[in-house]
Amino acid sequence: MSESMYSRERSTGKFKYRWQSDFAKGHVSRGVGVGLSKGFERGKARGMAKGLLMVLEARGLEVSFQLREQVLSCTDVELLGRCAKRVGAIGTAEELFD
C-alpha cells in the first residue's frame, strides 16, 4: 500500500489492519474480552447508582450534589450492592455510605 493511500484511508477511518498471526489475534481477542467485561461492570455500577438515587428521591430524602456525584462516580458494584440493602432503612441520604 502506498503512503498516500495509507494516509487517506487512515484519515477517513476506512483503514482496518487485519492481524495475521495467531499470537496477535489471541492478544486482540483477549483485549476485546477484557474491554467488554470492564464496560459491562461500569454499566452495571452506573445502573445501580442511578437506582439508588431514584430510591432515595422516592423516599423524599434530600440528596446533595456532593452525594449525587459520589454515588454516580462509584464503580464498586459490591459497595453499591451493600448500599442498596441499606437504602430502605436509613434516615437521611447522607447515611448511605456510613
Number of C-alpha atoms within 10 A of each C-alpha: 5 6 8 9 11 12 12 12 13 12 10 8 9 10 13 8 6 8 11 8 8 9 9 12 13 12 11 13 11 12 12 12 12 12 12 12 12 12 12 12 15 17 13 14 23 20 13 21 25 14 14 24 20 12 14 19 13 10 14 11 15 13 15 11 9 10 17 15 12 13 21 17 13 15 18 14 17 10 12 21 15 12 20 18 11 15 20 13 10 14 11 14 19 14 13 21 14 7
